[in-house]
């Protein structure tokens, strides 16, 4: 029996599920959150788990080469973002800066959705996408931008390394993933490596409210990963278009209500950095995050934030002249070990199938 070829528009055609039939030709029939595959196309028992890209909680996908490349790019981009936000916060108030950044990203995502004729989610999937935007962008970016007014990029990197722990907890509670000892141990090892890299008591000079806001930001990032993982029928571009729109509206309104100044950047470098975080740091990062999380476990994908602090430190040394030390080399080894234990050393599982 010939295999059907489906476009992104068909694969993500509304989010409530679809049934594939093959009776001489391919037909996509919408049903309510179920996927029915012809008898001849069904995998034999024991041939591997099925679900989003052939993955299930008991046998998660093993990342393929393309997923690992996207993961590596994410590590670099996420490592650069704290420095960029700290820079724009010098001239642009935090909520206004976050809201306008997300507004630019929303325009780009919606333009892509319109050009590609990607269907927007409806029903349960639309409610999930709205929740994703409220948690990841509205609440999360509001807390993160406000925290980075006082929290140095290095300390922010340490706290961001906690994303896998929050993700693991949320994924287990929501039954998106099953708890694993490897995941927990790997996260703890990696966080220990970040502590080795940064060391000292530099966080003591930062008011606790800003540190608490940064922890809240970390929790929101983890929650967004789990929400995205639970909505496999929503196209990543549509998810981000709705999510960034929700965050932009919420943060711009909150900025106006709180009486923040709403200036345009005056310095050319501030313009350049704000455009960077809006396009590459937002559109690029958000799209890659959803691409990776759909082809890997939510916990595995969240390890991008564990590897990003060493990148942040290297960029800070290059751009700001901060010194490097043997502590950085030793801590980086520990971080990579933690990533391997927690995210890469699981028993062999199927690679994601499109």
N, C-alpha and C positions, 0 to 999 in steps of 0.2 A: 504494500500500500504506500503511495507516495506521501512524503512528509510535507506538511503545510509550512509555508513561509509567511511570517506575520511581521508587519511593521511595528514601530514603537506605538503608533496611534492605535493599532489593534491590541497590542500587548497591554497597554495602559489605557484601554478605551473606556474609562469611566470609573473603574475602581471597585465596583460591586461584584466583580467576578465574571467569568465567561466560560462557556462550554465549547469545546472544540469537537467538531464532527468531520469525518472524512468519508463521503459517500460519492466518490467521483470528483468532487470539488470541495474546497475548504469553506466552511461557513462558521461565523462567529455568532453564537447565540448567548445573550446575556442571561444570567441567572443570579440568584441571590447568594453571593459569597461562596460559590462552589466552583470547582474545576473538574469537569468530567472528560476523560481522555478515552478515545476509542479502544476497544479491547485489544486490538493488535498492536497499538502503540503503547500500551501500559507496560511498565517494567515488570519483569518477572520477580517473584518474591525473593528477597535477599539481594537483589541487584543494586540496591541503593535507595536512600530516602528521597521523598518527593516534597515539593513545596515551592516557595519562592526560589527560583534557580536550582531546584532539586535539593534544597536544604531543609532540615528539620531541627528542633531543639536537641534531639538525642544524637544526631549526626550532622554537625554543622559543616558548611562548605570549607574546603581547604583553598586558600587564596591561590589564584593562578598568577602568571607572570604580569599580565596587564593590571590586575588588582594591586600587586605589590609595587609596580611602578607608580600608580596613582597614589598609593599610600606614601611612598617616598617623597613625591612632590608635595603632598599635604604636610608632611613633617616640616619641610622647608618653609612653606607659606605660613603655617601656623606659628612657627618659631619667629617669623618676622613681624607678625601682627601686633604683639604687645608693644614692641618698639614703635611701630607706626602709630598706634593709638595714643601712647604716651606723648608722642611728638605733636599730634593734632590737638590733644587736650591743652597744650600750652596756649593755643589761640582760639579754639572753638570750645564752647561749653559742652560738657560730656553728653547730655541727653540730646541736645541739638545736633551734635556731631554724629552720634549713633543713628538718630532718626534720618538725617539727610543721607548718610551712607547707605542705609537700607532702602531709602526711596530710589536712589540711583540703581541699586541692585534689582529692585522690583521692576523698574522699567525695562531693564535688560532681559530679565527672565520672562516677563509677559510678552515682550517683542519676539523672543524665541518661540514661545508657545504659539503665538499667532502665526508666525511664519511657517512653523512645522505643522500647524493645525492639530496640535495636541489637545485632546479633550481634557477639560478641567474636571476634577472629582465632584461627585454628587453624593448626597445622603451621608452615610456613615463615614465614608472617606473624606468628604468635605469637612465634616466636623473634626475628624482627626487632623487634617491639614491646618485648620484654624487653631486647634490646640497646639500643634507643633509650632506655629508662628508665635502664639502667645507665650509659650514656655521658652523656646530657643531664642527668639529674637526680642519680643517685647520685654519680658521679665529678665531674661539672661543678659542681653546686651545693655539694658539699663543698669543693672547691677555691675556688670563688668566695666563699662566706661566710667561710671562713677568711682569704682574702686581704683582704677588706674590713674586717677588724679593724684593719689598719694602712694599707691603701692608700686614699688620699682618693678621693672620688667622681670628681673631675676626672681624676685619673690613670687610674682604672678606665675612664672614658669613652674616653680616648685608646687604651687597649689593646683595648677592645671594638670600636673602629673597624677592627681587624685581622680581624674575623670574615669579611669577604668574601674576603680572601686565603686563609685556611684553607679556606673553603668551596670556592673555586675549585680549590684543590689537591686536596682530597678528592673533589670531584665529578669531576674529570678522571681521577684514579687509579681511582675506582670505575666510570668510564664512564657516569655519570649525565648528564654534560654533556661537550661538547667544549671544548678550550681556545680562548680568544679573546684577542686582543691588547687589544681594547676593555675586557674585564673586568679584566685586569691593570692596564692604564693607569688606568682609572677608580678602582680601589681605591687605587693609589699616590697619585693626585691627592687623593683624599678624605683619606687619612691625612696627607698634607702639610698639608691645610687644618686638620685637628685639631691638628697640631703648631703651626701659626700661632696658633690660638686660645689654646692653653694655654702654649706656649713655656716658656722658663726651664728650670731644673734641679731642679724640686721633687721629682722622683722620686728624687733622690740620697739623700734622708733616709729612704727606705723600705727596709727590709732586703730583700736580693735574693730571699730565700725567698718572701716575700709577692708580689713582682712575678712570680716564676716561677709561683706558684700562679694568679695572675690570667691569665697567658698560657695556662696549662693550661685554665682555665675557658673562655677564648675558643675554644681548639681544640675543646673538648667541645661548645660551642654549635654550631660549624660542623659537627662530625661528626653531631650530632643532626639538623640540617637535611638533610644528605645521606641519612641513614638514612630519614628520613620521606619524602623524595622517591622513594626506591627502593621504597616500599610503598604504591602508589596504591590498592590494594584495601582498605586498613584505614580504617575511619571515623575521623575526627579525634578524636571523643570517646572512642572505644574505645582509640585509641593513647595519648591522654593519661591515661585512667583507669589503664591498665596501667603506663605510664611513671612517673607520679607515685607509684603504689603501690610500685613497685620502689625509687624514690629515697627515699621515706619510710621504708620498712623498713630499707634499707641505712644511712641516716644516723642514724636513731634508735638502731639497734643499735650503730653505731660510737661514737655519743655516750656510750652507757652503758658500752661496753667501755673507752673512754678516761677514764671517770670525770668527765665534765662534770657540772656542776650542772644540774638539770632543773627550774628554777623556772617558775612562772606569772608573767607580767608583773604588777608591782605598780602601776605608773603607768598612768593612763587613756590618755595619748597612746601608750604602748607597745602597749597592747591594740589601739588603733585602727589603728596602723601595721602591726602583725602581721596583723590581719584584712584590711587593705588588700592586703598583699603575698600573702596566701593566696588571696584571692578575685579582686580586680581584677588585681593584679600577677602572679598565677599562672594562674587559670582563664581570665581574659580574654586575657592575653598568650599563653599556650600554645595556646589555641584559635585565636586570630587568626594565630599563626605558621604553624600547619599549614594553615589556610585559605588564606593567601597563598602558601605554598610549593607547594601543589598547583595553583595557578592561574598560577604564574610560574615562572621558573627558580630553582633553589636559590641560585645566586649573586645574582640580582636581589633575591630576598627577604631575603638577608642584609644588604643595604644599609640596613636599618632601624637597625642598630647603628652605621652611619657617620653617620647624621643625628641619632642620639640624644644625642651629647655636647653639642652646642649647647643642646638642651633641658635637659640636666642643669645646665649652667652658668646658664641663665636661671632655673631653679627654685631653684638655690642662691643666686642673687642676690636672688630674691624671698623665700625662706624663711629664708635664713641671712645676708642682708645683704652678700653678696660683691659687690665692685664690678664693673661692666661696663666694657669698654674698646673703642676702635676696632679692636683686634686681633680681638675677637670678631666684629665685622661683616665684616672682611676674610676671616677664616678661614671664616665661614659661607658666603660666596660661593664660595670654593674648594671646600668640601665639596659644595655643591649641584652645582657643575660636575662634580666627580668622579662623583657619583651619576648625572648625566645621561649622561656618557661611558660609564660602565661598565655601567649597568643600563637606561637608558631610550632610548638612541640606536641600538639594534640595527635592522637592516633589518626592514621590516614583516613581522609574523608573525600567524597567526590568534589571535583572542581565545579564551580558554578556553570550552569548551562543557560544560554540565552534562549 
